[in-house]
Amino acid sequence: MDHMSELETIKCYLSQLPATVLNLLGVESPKHIPEPVQPILDKYKDIDRLTINLIDNFGLFELTYIKPKWIITNSEVMLLLSTKNPYTLGVFHQILFGGFEFEPNGFHLLKYLNENGKKSCFVARKKDLERYDGGTPSVPKDTDMSTWVESAKIINTHDLSWMHYLDFENLHKQQSRLKQRTPEDLIEKLINRTDKWILSNYKQLRKNSLMIILGDHGRSKLNLEYAGKIAQWREASVPIAIFIRK
């Protein structure tokens, strides 16, 4: 069976994710941020915890072209996230602040969760945490392997855990200097590796948890060597959020 063709797909705005996250965790969202994605609330309204895996260079194109095995087989719903800025920092900004302003009316997703009695932990690169964690609990990590090792300690002990997988950036710089591997090959290798790691997180997660696998277009625009139809297809790619319940 081709799971992709049967996957429930919903189009929405990336900026609707913060209200969706809050409501899933039983916290009312402030009126001045975009409204939540209602079908997601209807489907997953009684969950106990939420774990987000943000993967750089992973969008609709990579999902359908690379077909990471575990994610594709187990995904229940996919959001196609409409946004003017699909790159890493734009995605952080829109999820944490509900748009392109900085802390509109003082809103910061993680701070707001903490103020409402929910525990969060954000695992990412130090420079991103300094810019985006808002002083909430976070753990700086430099490599995806160390992020994954850390994830095992936090996914069952926090209401919201958020891991950012971003090895592509450093490896791409190294490998393009050494002319070792094309960025296309590297993206494929990293997505398939992260797919296995997310499966191991899933096995470890307590029942009644919800996993969100979120993809963005990476830190900066890449010149990839896909040709013809495939190149057009990638150009039209959008960030995605995939939902899998334990």
C-alpha positions in Angstrom: 0.0 0.0 0.0 1.2 3.5 -0.7 0.7 5.1 2.6 1.4 8.6 1.2 -1.6 8.5 -1.1 -3.9 7.7 1.9 -2.4 10.1 4.4 -4.8 12.7 5.7 -3.4 16.1 4.6 -4.5 19.5 5.9 -3.3 22.9 4.5 -2.8 25.6 7.1 -0.5 28.4 8.1 2.8 27.8 9.9 1.8 30.6 12.3 -1.2 28.4 13.5 1.2 26.0 15.2 1.7 27.8 18.5 -2.0 28.0 19.3 -2.3 24.3 18.2 0.5 23.3 20.6 -1.0 25.2 23.5 -4.5 23.8 23.0 -3.2 20.2 22.7 -1.5 20.6 26.1 -4.8 22.0 27.6 -3.7 25.6 27.7 -5.9 28.3 26.3 -4.2 30.3 23.6 -4.2 34.1 23.7 -6.6 35.8 21.3 -3.9 37.8 19.4 -2.1 34.9 17.8 -3.5 32.9 14.8 -6.1 30.3 15.6 -5.3 26.6 16.1 -5.7 23.9 13.4 -9.1 22.5 14.6 -8.9 19.0 13.0 -5.7 18.4 14.9 -7.3 19.4 18.2 -10.3 17.2 17.4 -8.1 14.2 16.7 -5.5 14.5 19.5 -7.3 16.4 22.3 -6.5 14.1 25.2 -2.7 13.7 24.9 -0.5 13.9 28.0 2.7 15.2 26.3 4.1 16.5 23.1 7.5 16.0 21.5 8.6 18.0 18.5 11.5 16.9 16.2 12.5 19.8 13.8 14.6 18.5 10.9 16.4 20.9 8.6 16.1 20.4 4.9 13.0 18.2 5.2 9.8 19.3 3.4 7.1 17.7 1.3 9.6 17.1 -1.5 12.1 15.2 0.7 9.3 13.2 2.3 7.9 12.0 -1.0 11.3 11.6 -2.8 13.4 10.1 -0.1 10.6 8.2 1.7 12.0 7.8 5.2 10.6 4.4 6.1 9.4 4.8 9.7 7.9 8.3 9.3 6.0 7.4 6.2 4.6 4.1 7.5 3.4 5.6 10.8 2.3 9.1 9.9 -1.4 9.8 10.7 -1.9 13.4 9.6 0.3 15.8 7.6 0.0 19.6 7.7 1.3 21.5 4.7 2.5 24.7 6.3 2.0 27.8 4.3 4.6 30.5 5.0 6.5 33.4 3.4 9.7 32.2 5.2 10.3 28.4 5.2 13.9 28.6 6.4 15.1 27.5 9.9 15.1 30.9 11.7 11.8 32.0 10.1 10.2 28.7 11.3 11.5 29.2 14.8 10.2 32.7 14.8 6.7 31.9 13.6 6.3 28.9 16.0 7.6 30.8 19.0 5.9 34.1 18.4 2.9 33.2 16.2 4.2 35.4 13.3 7.0 37.6 12.2 6.9 40.1 15.1 9.1 39.5 18.2 7.1 38.5 21.3 3.9 40.2 20.1 2.1 41.5 23.2 4.8 39.7 25.2 3.9 36.3 23.8 6.5 33.6 23.6 5.3 30.0 23.2 7.6 28.3 25.7 7.4 31.1 28.3 3.6 31.0 28.0 3.5 27.3 28.5 5.8 27.6 31.6 3.6 30.4 33.0 0.6 28.0 32.6 2.2 25.2 34.7 3.7 23.2 31.8 7.3 22.0 31.7 9.3 22.5 28.5 12.8 21.7 27.3 14.4 22.9 24.0 17.5 21.2 22.7 19.3 23.0 19.9 22.4 24.9 18.9 23.6 27.4 21.5 23.3 30.4 19.2 19.7 29.5 18.3 18.8 29.0 22.0 20.3 32.4 22.9 18.1 34.0 20.4 14.9 31.9 20.8 14.5 30.1 24.2 13.3 33.2 26.0 15.1 32.1 29.1 13.1 28.9 29.4 14.8 25.5 30.1 17.0 24.5 27.3 20.1 22.4 26.6 22.7 23.5 24.0 24.0 20.7 21.8 26.4 21.0 18.8 25.7 17.7 17.0 22.6 15.7 16.2 24.0 12.6 17.9 24.2 14.5 21.2 20.8 16.0 20.7 19.4 12.5 20.2 21.1 11.2 23.3 19.7 14.2 25.3 16.2 13.6 23.9 16.1 10.2 25.6 16.3 12.0 29.0 13.6 14.6 28.4 10.8 13.2 26.2 8.9 11.6 29.0 9.7 14.1 31.7 8.4 17.3 30.0 5.0 18.4 28.7 6.8 19.7 25.6 10.2 18.6 24.4 11.6 20.1 21.3 14.7 18.8 19.5 16.4 20.5 16.5 18.3 18.3 14.0 20.7 20.4 12.0 23.8 18.5 11.2 23.3 19.2 7.5 24.7 22.7 7.8 28.2 21.8 9.2 28.5 18.6 7.2 27.6 20.4 4.0 30.3 23.0 4.6 32.9 20.3 5.3 31.9 18.1 2.4 31.6 20.8 -0.2 35.2 21.9 0.7 36.3 18.3 0.2 34.0 17.7 -2.7 33.0 14.4 -1.1 29.3 14.2 -1.4 26.6 16.1 -3.1 24.1 18.0 -0.9 21.3 15.8 -2.3 23.1 12.6 -1.1 23.8 14.2 2.3 20.2 15.3 2.8 19.0 11.8 2.0 21.6 10.1 4.4 20.7 12.5 7.3 16.9 12.1 6.8 17.2 8.3 6.8 19.4 8.4 9.9 17.1 10.8 11.8 14.1 8.5 10.8 15.8 5.7 12.8 16.5 7.9 15.8 12.9 9.1 15.9 11.7 5.5 15.8 13.8 4.8 18.9 12.3 7.9 20.6 8.9 6.6 19.7 9.6 3.2 21.3 10.7 4.9 24.4 7.8 7.4 24.7 5.1 6.7 27.2 1.6 6.0 26.0 -0.7 8.9 25.1 2.2 11.0 23.8 2.0 12.9 20.5 5.0 13.2 18.3 5.3 16.0 15.7 7.9 15.7 13.0 8.5 19.2 11.6 10.4 20.0 8.5 11.9 23.3 7.3 14.0 24.3 4.2 17.2 24.6 6.2 19.2 27.6 7.3 19.7 29.1 3.9 18.7 28.5 0.3 20.7 25.7 -1.4 21.6 25.4 -5.0 20.8 21.7 -5.6 21.5 19.8 -8.8 18.1 18.2 -9.3 17.1 18.6 -12.9 13.9 19.0 -14.9 10.6 17.9 -13.2 12.3 17.0 -9.9 13.8 20.5 -9.7 10.4 22.1 -10.2 8.9 19.7 -7.7 11.4 20.7 -5.1 10.9 24.4 -5.8 7.2 23.9 -5.0 8.0 22.1 -1.7 6.6 23.4 1.5 7.5 22.8 5.2 5.4 20.0 6.8 4.3 18.8 10.2 3.6 15.1 10.6 1.7 13.8 13.6 2.1 10.3 15.1 0.4 9.3 18.3 1.9 6.7 20.8 
